[in-house]
Amino acid sequence: LFSALDIQGSSNTATWVLAYNDFGNGALFSNGAYNAFVQSTATSKASNYPSLYFGPASSWNKADRSYLQNSASTAVFFGDGTSFNTLSQSTAICTCSLGTAVVMSGVSSNTISGSWILGPGGQGLRIEGGQWNTVSQSTVIGGASTGLHALGIKGSSGNVVTGSYVESPNGDALKLFGGYVFNTVGQS
């Protein structure tokens, strides 16, 4: 993968960084743990390259108080098998048509807290094939196009959405589908 910032190994911190990339990821966590992307910005203009990618074999990493934006694809992607990563007090926005701001695919025990998840032309957040992920005290907006939802949970179990605002002006705010069990939505 092509990344402006590639954080591998363990216990590294990037603070006050601008990770800008026209052709790949802004920032990538891969093969490591306990790394941090703090008070920083990651942007991408590349299709299929998230601005911030929690990549292969990454766990216990965090992005905190950061701005994550992609004009052609997903802003933040939690990739297959990642766990215990955190997105907190951050803004993740996908400005492309029909895109999704944050995707959690096949992941477990990740947390989004105190964040703005914005997909004004598509979806805000999609959790697919994952379990035990938490969204708390966050705002999730999407669905400007008819029929799209702000937050979709598909084929996933044990996920929690709490204390959050979820809005879709032209579709479902929250949609559970495709074999879901034991998900919880409360105080939202």
C-alpha positions in Angstrom: 0.0 0.0 0.0 1.1 3.6 -0.6 0.8 5.7 2.5 1.9 9.2 3.5 2.5 7.8 7.0 3.0 4.1 7.6 3.1 3.2 11.4 4.4 -0.3 12.0 5.8 -1.8 15.2 4.7 -0.8 18.6 4.4 2.2 20.9 4.9 5.0 18.3 3.1 8.3 18.4 2.4 10.8 15.6 1.4 14.2 16.9 0.5 17.4 14.9 1.1 15.5 11.6 -0.4 16.3 8.2 -0.5 13.0 6.3 -1.8 14.0 2.8 -1.9 11.6 -0.2 -3.4 12.0 -3.6 -2.7 8.3 -4.6 -2.9 6.2 -1.4 -3.7 6.1 2.3 -3.1 9.2 4.4 -2.0 7.1 7.4 -1.8 3.3 7.9 -1.5 1.3 11.1 -0.1 -2.2 10.2 1.5 -5.1 12.1 1.7 -3.3 15.4 0.1 -2.3 18.6 -0.1 0.7 21.0 0.5 3.3 18.3 -1.2 6.7 18.3 -2.2 9.3 15.7 -3.0 12.4 17.8 -4.2 15.9 17.0 -3.3 15.3 13.4 -4.9 15.3 9.9 -5.0 12.4 7.4 -6.5 13.1 3.9 -6.7 11.1 0.7 -8.1 11.6 -2.7 -7.6 8.0 -3.8 -10.4 5.6 -4.5 -10.1 2.4 -2.4 -7.4 4.0 -0.1 -8.9 5.2 3.2 -7.5 8.3 4.8 -6.8 6.3 8.0 -6.5 2.5 7.7 -6.4 0.3 10.7 -4.7 -2.5 8.7 -3.5 -6.1 9.0 -2.6 -7.3 12.4 -3.2 -4.0 14.1 -4.6 -3.8 17.6 -4.7 -1.4 20.5 -4.0 1.6 18.3 -5.8 4.9 18.5 -6.6 8.0 16.5 -7.5 10.9 18.9 -8.6 14.5 18.3 -7.9 14.2 14.6 -9.4 15.1 11.3 -9.8 12.3 8.7 -11.1 13.2 5.2 -11.4 11.4 1.9 -12.9 12.9 -1.2 -13.0 9.6 -3.2 -13.4 6.8 -0.8 -13.7 5.8 2.9 -12.2 8.1 5.5 -11.5 5.5 8.1 -11.4 1.7 7.5 -11.0 -0.9 10.3 -9.8 -3.9 8.3 -10.4 -7.6 8.7 -9.1 -9.0 12.0 -8.2 -5.8 13.7 -9.3 -5.4 17.3 -9.2 -3.1 20.3 -8.5 0.0 18.1 -10.1 3.4 19.1 -11.2 6.4 17.2 -12.0 9.2 19.7 -12.9 12.9 19.6 -12.3 13.0 15.9 -14.0 13.9 12.7 -14.2 11.4 9.9 -15.8 12.6 6.6 -16.3 11.1 3.2 -17.1 13.9 0.8 -17.7 11.6 -2.3 -21.0 10.7 -3.7 -22.5 7.4 -2.3 -19.3 6.8 -0.1 -19.1 5.6 3.5 -17.2 7.7 6.1 -16.2 4.8 8.4 -16.2 1.1 7.6 -15.7 -1.7 10.2 -15.3 -5.0 8.2 -14.8 -8.3 10.0 -13.4 -6.7 13.1 -14.1 -7.0 16.8 -13.9 -5.0 20.0 -13.1 -1.6 18.4 -14.5 1.7 19.7 -15.6 5.0 18.3 -16.3 7.6 20.9 -17.0 11.3 21.0 -16.6 11.6 17.2 -18.3 13.1 14.2 -18.9 10.5 11.4 -20.1 12.2 8.3 -21.1 10.7 5.0 -23.2 13.5 3.5 -23.4 11.9 0.1 -23.7 8.3 1.3 -23.4 6.4 4.5 -21.9 7.5 7.8 -20.9 4.2 9.4 -21.1 0.6 8.3 -20.3 -2.4 10.6 -20.2 -5.6 8.6 -19.3 -9.1 9.8 -18.0 -7.8 13.1 -18.7 -8.3 16.7 -18.5 -6.4 20.0 -17.7 -3.0 18.5 -18.9 0.1 20.3 -20.1 3.5 19.1 -20.7 6.0 22.0 -21.3 9.7 22.4 -20.9 10.2 18.7 -22.8 11.8 15.8 -23.3 9.7 12.7 -24.9 11.4 9.6 -25.4 10.0 6.2 -28.0 9.2 3.6 -28.4 12.3 1.6 -29.2 10.0 -1.3 -32.6 8.3 -1.2 -32.6 4.9 0.4 -29.2 5.1 2.1 -28.8 4.9 5.9 -26.6 6.7 8.3 -25.6 3.6 10.3 -25.8 0.1 9.0 -25.1 -3.1 10.9 -25.0 -6.1 8.7 -24.4 -9.7 9.7 -22.8 -8.6 13.0 -23.4 -9.4 16.6 -22.9 -7.9 20.1 -22.3 -4.4 18.8 -23.4 -1.4 21.0 -24.5 2.1 19.9 -25.1 4.3 23.0 -25.6 8.0 23.7 -25.2 8.8 20.0 -27.1 10.9 17.5 -27.8 9.1 14.2 -29.5 11.0 11.3 -30.4 10.2 7.7 -32.5 12.8 5.9 -33.6 10.5 3.0 -33.2 7.0 4.4 -33.1 4.9 7.5 -31.1 6.5 10.3 -30.2 3.0 11.6 -30.5 -0.3 9.7 -29.9 -3.8 11.1 -29.9 -6.5 8.4 -28.3 -9.7 7.1 -28.3 -12.0 10.1 -27.7 -9.8 13.1 -28.0 -10.9 16.8 -27.5 -9.3 20.2 -26.9 -5.8 19.0 -27.8 -3.0 21.4 -29.0 0.6 20.8 -29.6 2.8 23.8 -29.9 6.4 24.8 -29.6 7.4 21.2 
